[in-house]
Amino acid sequence: MEKKYQVKQAGKGIYRIDGMLFPMQVIVTRELETDRHIWLKSLTRNIDIVQAEELMDSFDRLEAEETRAKAAVVVNLVSDLNSGVFEQIVNGGGRMSEALKRMILPELGELKELLADKIAELADKDAEIADKNAEIADRDAELADKDAKLADKDAELAALKCILAEKERQR
């Protein structure tokens, strides 16, 4: 590769390749200096707790809201790729877990709001079901009253038939 293209080391873990159709840079993350390139070095599936804590430290020092929002995307990606490491940090209860919790707090707020909305919807549905059950109970009571009236009418009709039969026998 060096015969056809010219490779120059631009820094520890950073290589420039000249002679191609467009400028190219290759980054070897394991060679990068952590203190200078924590964000690039963290874009891997195999960071350790120390590196994850350094990333969170770096994130915690960011002040501009727009910068923090962009950095949060990177932290989310890195935490997805290294979920076991970040679970250890969160469960560790140290200062870093607080930084991580602060970073994900807006998402938790959205989830709580969504959950509250769903609970309210369920409460409304429960109220509708209770109203329908009350309507059914009222109709059941009406039917029971009608059944009782029918039974009374049947008894009255049977009594009238007996009277009629008695009168016909007497004739």
C-alpha distance (Angstrom), angle and dihedral (degrees) to the residues before:
residue distance angle dihedral
M1 . . .
E2 3.80 . .
K3 3.82 91.4 .
K4 3.81 94.6 56.9
Y5 3.78 97.3 29.7
Q6 3.75 130.8 31.3
V7 3.83 114.4 -124.3
K8 3.80 117.8 -163.0
Q9 3.78 125.7 -177.7
A10 3.81 106.0 -129.1
G11 3.78 93.9 -177.8
K12 3.74 140.9 -28.8
G13 3.85 104.2 -43.7
I14 3.83 93.9 -1.8
Y15 3.81 119.7 106.2
R16 3.81 129.7 -179.7
I17 3.78 119.8 -152.6
D18 3.80 116.5 -155.8
G19 3.80 128.3 -170.0
M20 3.80 97.9 50.2
L21 3.81 127.5 115.0
F22 3.80 89.1 -95.8
P23 3.80 133.7 14.8
M24 3.80 112.4 -83.9
Q25 3.73 132.7 -165.8
V26 3.81 124.9 -168.3
I27 3.77 120.2 -158.0
V28 3.79 120.3 -160.7
T29 3.80 101.2 -162.4
R30 3.80 96.8 -163.1
E31 3.83 88.8 59.0
L32 3.81 95.6 49.7
E33 3.79 121.5 107.3
T34 3.80 105.6 -109.3
D35 3.81 96.2 -146.7
R36 3.84 92.5 53.9
H37 3.81 100.7 35.1
I38 3.81 107.3 27.8
W39 3.81 92.5 138.9
L40 3.83 94.7 52.7
K41 3.80 94.0 38.2
S42 3.83 90.0 53.9
L43 3.80 93.5 58.5
T44 3.79 93.0 97.1
R45 3.78 140.2 91.1
N46 3.77 94.7 -119.1
I47 3.78 112.9 56.7
D48 3.77 120.1 142.8
I49 3.80 129.2 -132.6
V50 3.82 93.2 -96.8
Q51 3.79 92.0 53.9
A52 3.82 91.8 45.0
E53 3.81 89.9 51.0
E54 3.82 90.1 48.9
L55 3.81 88.8 51.5
M56 3.80 90.2 50.6
D57 3.82 90.0 46.8
S58 3.79 89.1 53.3
F59 3.80 90.6 47.1
D60 3.80 91.0 48.9
R61 3.82 91.1 54.5
L62 3.81 92.9 55.9
E63 3.78 111.3 106.5
A64 3.81 108.5 178.1
E65 3.79 110.8 88.2
E66 3.81 93.9 -140.7
T67 3.81 91.3 49.9
R68 3.82 90.7 48.3
A69 3.81 90.5 50.4
K70 3.81 91.8 52.0
A71 3.79 92.0 44.1
A72 3.82 90.1 49.7
V73 3.82 88.2 62.0
V74 3.81 89.9 56.1
V75 3.81 92.1 45.5
N76 3.81 90.1 49.5
L77 3.81 90.4 51.4
V78 3.81 92.7 47.0
S79 3.82 91.6 46.0
D80 3.82 90.3 50.2
L81 3.80 90.5 50.8
N82 3.81 91.9 45.3
S83 3.80 102.0 31.0
G84 3.82 94.6 149.4
V85 3.81 92.1 56.8
F86 3.80 92.8 47.9
E87 3.80 91.8 46.9
Q88 3.80 87.8 56.1
I89 3.80 90.0 50.9
V90 3.81 94.1 48.7
N91 3.80 92.7 45.2
G92 3.79 90.7 45.7
G93 3.80 90.5 74.1
G94 3.78 93.9 -146.6
R95 3.78 130.4 131.2
M96 3.79 91.8 -79.8
S97 3.75 92.5 57.1
E98 3.81 87.8 56.3
A99 3.83 90.3 52.7
L100 3.78 90.0 49.6
K101 3.80 91.3 47.1
R102 3.82 90.6 50.4
M103 3.79 89.3 51.4
I104 3.80 93.7 52.4
L105 3.81 95.1 37.6
P106 3.85 94.1 98.8
E107 3.81 89.8 54.2
L108 3.79 90.3 48.9
G109 3.81 89.4 50.5
E110 3.81 90.3 52.7
L111 3.80 90.5 48.7
K112 3.82 91.2 49.3
E113 3.81 90.2 49.9
L114 3.80 91.3 48.8
L115 3.80 90.3 47.4
A116 3.82 91.4 49.8
D117 3.82 89.9 50.9
K118 3.80 91.2 50.2
I119 3.81 91.1 47.8
A120 3.81 89.6 51.1
E121 3.82 89.9 49.5
L122 3.80 90.1 50.6
A123 3.81 90.6 48.8
D124 3.81 89.3 52.0
K125 3.81 90.3 49.4
D126 3.82 90.2 48.2
A127 3.82 89.5 51.7
E128 3.81 90.3 49.6
I129 3.80 90.4 49.9
A130 3.81 90.7 48.6
D131 3.83 89.8 50.8
K132 3.81 90.9 49.4
N133 3.81 90.4 48.0
A134 3.81 89.4 51.1
E135 3.82 89.9 50.6
I136 3.80 90.2 50.1
A137 3.81 90.8 48.6
D138 3.84 90.0 50.7
R139 3.81 90.9 49.8
D140 3.79 90.4 47.1
A141 3.82 88.7 52.6
E142 3.82 90.7 48.6
L143 3.80 90.0 49.8
A144 3.79 90.7 48.8
D145 3.83 89.6 51.3
K146 3.81 90.6 49.2
D147 3.81 90.3 47.6
A148 3.81 89.2 51.4
K149 3.82 91.2 48.8
L150 3.81 89.6 48.4
A151 3.78 90.2 50.8
D152 3.82 89.6 49.8
K153 3.82 90.2 49.2
D154 3.81 90.4 47.3
A155 3.81 89.6 51.0
E156 3.81 90.8 46.6
L157 3.81 90.5 48.1
A158 3.81 90.9 49.3
A159 3.81 90.0 49.8
L160 3.81 90.7 49.4
K161 3.80 90.5 49.2
C162 3.79 89.5 52.2
I163 3.83 90.9 50.1
L164 3.79 91.1 47.6
A165 3.78 91.8 48.5
E166 3.82 90.4 49.1
K167 3.81 91.2 50.6
E168 3.77 92.1 49.7
R169 3.80 91.2 51.5
Q170 3.76 89.8 51.6
R171 3.77 92.5 54.9
